[in-house]
Amino acid sequence: MAQDTIKDTPLRVLVAGGGISGLVAALGLRQQGHDVIVFERTDLAKEFGAAIHIGPNGHGILKNLGIFPEELGANRFEKFADYDAQGGLKNLMDLLSLDVWPHKWVSCHRVALHEKLKEKAMAPEGPGIPVTLKTGSIVVDVDPESATVVLEDGSKFTGDIVLGADGVSSNTRKIVVGPEIKPYSSGKSMFRFMVPREAIQKNPRIAHFAQYNGCMTSWHGEVCRLVMYPCVNNTLMNFGAIHPSYMSPAKGEGWDQEASKEKLLEVFGAFGPQVKEMLDLVDSSTLKVWSLLDMERIPRWYKGRLALLGDAAHPFMPSCVAMEDAASIVALLPRGTSKDDIPERLALYQSIRDERAHRIQASTRKSGQDLGEEEKRQVDWMNAFQYNFNHDEWQNSTKVLQEHLRNRTGPRI
């Protein structure tokens, strides 16, 4: 009886970082029956007000947690339109004819998704113990052997496992791999902003850019690229304006560095008048710029009882890889997991996630380069999409754990 009680004791999980990956992990571990505390550095745990695209691999993870992006105003990607810098249409592709993935590829407002994750994680109803969210709490140190976190104010918390989901400027990464491995500029930066779709549609000179629902649209210049896609039931257009970093030096690494409309129009000055007319619709008070960062491959993902996930492990754009990290951790720590099992479960986690995450990172680097037309033709983008989208990390990690437990236990006689 005592042994059964020990096996059914929930793990005490401490999560550094209350962004999307941290909250996906927290919600999933709550649903597994564990006791979770999330330490978030900001006061409100608010995500940056832009949109994200959620691939089928991430969509399935959210649905498994009981979160349905369509209920948050997410819309399905239906078309892809490619223009040159002057606004000439080069390609229009029907994405629905290619949609052979297990879940839909959608775009969603980041704040709506973040708020829903936070709400569901902390709700008094639902399976498991409600997650505790401590805002204004910066994790500055971790003892990976005792799973103790130290906050900036000196307070300490001890659990059974610590998850480092504290983003690109991660403090927990330094503890796992040392201070030498840190993000560096990829040489690219991005302006981020949103424009009401109606504002584009009511201007007859640029209305055609926003004529299709669920359309991911891009404009390509020599060194600059503009990407636009809708969210909030196709009513808001999300823009990412990628350019060489030297053209708009950011003051920091965060996602909330202020920028000006004048600088945006200057950087994209070589683009056609219709494109610039569309960019002129931006509200300067909402315009942000940040440096797109890269980092060398980390030699390990965990140390003792501390594991890294998301941007702390691999800072690059596709957010669903961070969701996959979280889903893997959740699947590897079902209810009944012993505290003594944690180190070997984290070794499994690293073996599962390392190769896939860094293969996708390499593909992301390639897509961010200024490729010539011939180089673009040589890249098998469809194969990259299939590798990324046709993956169920919950199912994959669950299978790996089951095989591990069978091999460890051996055949029963």
N, C-alpha and C positions, 0 to 999 in steps of 0.2 A: 504493500500500500504506500509506504513512504517513497519507494522508488518511482511509483506511478505519479505521485504528487510532484516529484522533482522533474520528471519528464514533461509534465503539463504546465510547469511554471513558465510564464511568458518571459521572453528576453527583454531587458531594458536597453533600448536603442537610443543613442544620442546622434542627432543629425546636425551637422554644421552646414547651414544654408537652407533657406526657405524659398528657393526658386522652384522652377518646374520639376527638375529632376529630384530635388530634395523632397518635395511634396508628393511626387509619385511614389517614391520609396516609402515615405512616412505613411501614406494612405494604404499602400499594399501591405506593409508590415503590421499596421493596425488590423487589417482584415485577416491577417494570419494569426492574430491573437496576441501580438506583442505590445509592450508599453513603450511609446515613442515620445521623445522630446525633440523639438526642432528649435535650433538657435538661429535666428535671423538678424543680420546686422542692421537692417533698416528699421525704422519705427513702425511702419505700416505693412511691411512685407509686400509692397506693391511692385508688380512687374512693370517694365517699360511699356508705354502705350503704343504698341505697334502690332502687326499681325505676324503669324508664323504659318508655314505650311506643315501639315501633319501627314506624313506618308502612311501608307497602309500598315507598315510595321509599327508605327506609333499609334495609329487609330485603333488597332486591335488591343494594344496594351490598355488604352483608356477605357475601351468598352469592357474589358475584363475587370476593371475597377468600378464599373457602374457609371462611367462618365461618357456621355454621348455628345460629341462636338456639334452635331446638327442642332441640338437643343440650345446651344450657345451662339447660334447664328452662323456657324461654319457653313461654307458652301463648297461643293464638289468642283474640282478642276475638270473642265470640259473641253477646253481648247488651249492651244499654244500658238501665239502669234509672234513672229520675229521680224523686226524692222531694222533698216540701216539708220545711221545717225541723222539722216535728213528726213526720216519719216516714210521712206519707201518700203512697202511690204515685201519681204523676201520669202516668207513661208507661213502658212496657216495650217495647223495640224489638229485633227479631231482626236482628242485624248480618250474619249469614251470608247473608240474602236480599239484602243490599245489596252483598255482597262481589264486585265486578266488577273489582278491581284486579289487577295482574300478580303481586303477591306478597301474602302474608298480613300482616295487621295484628296484631302480637303485643306482649306485655309481657314484659320480661326483667329479671332482677336486674342492676343496674348493675355491681356488683363482679364478677359472673360474666363479663359481657361485657368489662369492662376487663381482667380477668386473661387471658381468651382472646386478646384482641388483643395484649397484651404478650407472652404465651407464643409466639404464632405469629410475631410480628415478630422475636423474638430467637432463635427455634429454629435450631439448626445445620442441620437438614434443611429442605428446601423450596427453591424458586427464589430466586436472588439472594443478596446478601451480608447476613448477619444484622444486624439493627439494633442499634446501640450505645445503651444507655440509661444516662444519667448522672443519678443521683438527687442530691438535695440541691444542685442546680445552678440558681441563679436568674439568668436573663438580665436584666441591668440596662441594657445598651446594645447597639445594633447600628449598624454602618456599612453602610447599604444599598447603597452603590456597590461596596464590596469584599466584601460578604457576610461580614462579620466580626462575631461576637458576643462580648460581654464579659460575664463572669460576675461575681457579687457578690464573689468572692474575688480578682478582678483577672485571672484567666486568660482567654486569648483563643483563639478557634477561627475559622478561615476556611474557607468553602466556596464553592460556586457559586451557591447560593440559600439564603435563610433564610425559614422559614415561622413566622409569629407565631400560635401556637395557645395563647397563654398566658392565656386566659380573660378574665373580665369586668374584672379589675383589671390588664389588659394593659400591660406596659411597651413592647411593640413597637408598639402602636397610637399611642402618643405620638410615635414616630419617623416614622410614616407620615402622620399627620394633625395632629400637634401636641397639646399638653396641654389645649387648650381644650375639645375634644370628649371628654367622659367620661360614664360612666353616672350616672343619677340615679334616685331612688326613683320607682317607678310609683305609689306610694301604697298598694301592697298588699304584704303579707308572707305567708309560708306556713310552717306547722308541717309537718314531714315525719316520719313514723314508720311502723313496720310492726307488724302484729299477726298471730299465727298464725290461720289461718282456723278451725282446730278450736276455738279459744277462743271465737269468735263462734258457731259452729254448736252448741256444747254448751249454750248459754244459750237456752232456748226463747223468751224475750221478744225476742231480736234475731237468732235463727238465720235468719230469712227474708231478712235483708240479705245473707247469704253463701250462699244456696241454689244459685246458678247458677255453673257453671264459666265462666271467661272473661268475666265480666260487669263492665263499667265502670259504676260506680254513683255518683250524685251527690245531694247534699242541698242545697237552696237556701234561704238565709235572706234577710233584707233587705239586709245588707251582708256577710255571711259565706257561704262556700260550702265544702262538704266533698266531696272526690272520693276514691273507693276503687277499686282494681282489683287482681287477683291476679297473682302471679308464682310462680316455682319450682314448676312443675307444679300450680298452683292451691292451694298449701299455705300461702302467705304473702300477706297482704293489705297492699298499699301504700296509705298515706293521704297526701293533700295537703289541708291545712286552710287555705284562703285567707281573708284578713281584712284590714281596714284596718291599715296599719302602726302607727298611733298606739296601737292596742290591745295591741301587744306589741313595744315598741321593741327592735330588735336592736342588739347592740354592734358589729357590723361587717358587711362585705359578703359574707363567706364562707358556704359551705353548711353549716358545722359549728358554728354558734352554738348554745350550749346553751339549752334551754328547760325549763320545768317543767310537770308535768301540771296543777298548780293553775291556771297561767296559761291553758293550753289550755281547761280546763273553764270558766274565767271568760269567756274570749273567746266561747265557744260556749254561754254560759249561757242564751240565748234559745231554743236548740234543744230538741226534745222529749226526754222522759226516756229513751226507747229509744236515741236517738242518743247522748246523754250517757253512758248505760250502756256503749255500745260504745267511746266515747272513753276511758272509765275503764280500759279494758284495756291502755292503752299502758304500756310500760316506760319510766319517766322517764329512765333512763340512755341510752336510744337516741333520745330526742326532740330534734329540732333545729328551728331557726327561722331563716329568712333573708328579707331584703328582696328582693322581685322588682324587678329593675332594668330600666330602659329607657335608650335613648340615641338622639340624633338621627342621622339618616342620614349616614354618613361620605361625604365627597366623592370619596374614592378608596380603593382596596383595596390598593394597592401603591406602593412607592417604590423605584426602582432594582431591586435583587434581593431585596427584602423584601416578602412578601405576607402579608396577614391572613386568618384563617379562623376560623369558629366564633364564640364569644362575644367574641373580640377585635374582630370586625367588626360583630356584631349580637347584643347580649345579650338573648336571649329564649328561651322555654321549649322549643319543639320541637327536640329534639336532632338529628333527621334532617336539618335544614337544615345543621348543621355537618358531618354526614357527607357531604352533597352537595358542600359546599365542598371537602372533602378529595378526594372522587372526581373533581371537576373538575380539580383540580391534578394528580392522578395521570394522568388521561387526556391532559392537555396536555403532559406531560413523558415521552413514551415513551423507551425505550432508543434511543440514537442522537441525542438532543437535544443540540445544541451549547450550550456556555456562552453563546455570543453570541446564541442564540435566546431566552434567558430573558426579557429585558425585553418582547419582543413577545408571548411566551406569557402573561406576567402581565397584559398589556393585554387579551388575549383572555379571560383568567380574569375580570377585572373586568366586561367586557362581557357575559359569560355569567351571572354570579352576582348582579350588583347589583339588577336589577329584580325578579327572582324572590324573592330573600331579603327584600327590603323590602316586597314585596306580601304575603308570608306574615307578616312582622312586623306590618303594618297590620291584618291579619286577627286576629292574636293579641291586639293591643291591644283590638280590638272585643270579642273573646270574654272578655276580662278585665274589661270594664266591667260595672257593675251596671245591666243593662238591664231595663226594664219589660216586661210580657208582650207588649204591642203591638210594642215595638221588637224583641223576640226573634223575633216572627213575620215581621218585615220583613227579617231577615237570612237570606240564602241560604246556610245552613251546608253543605248538600250540595254546592253549587258550590265552596265553599272546600275541602271534603274532596277533591273530584275534582281540583282544581288541585294540591293538595299531594301526593296519593297517586299520581296517574297520571303520574309523571315518572320518567325514567331518566336521571340526570345523567351517568353513565358514557357511555351511548349518545349523549346530547346533546352533551357536550363533545368526544367523539371525532369526531362529525360536523362540528362547527364547526371543529375542527383540520384535518380532511381538506379542507374547503372552503377554508380559509385557505391551506393549502399548495398546492392547485391554482391558486388565484388568484395566489399569489406566483410560482409557477413559470411559469405561462402554458402555452399549448398547445405541444406539441412538434411541430416541423416536420421 
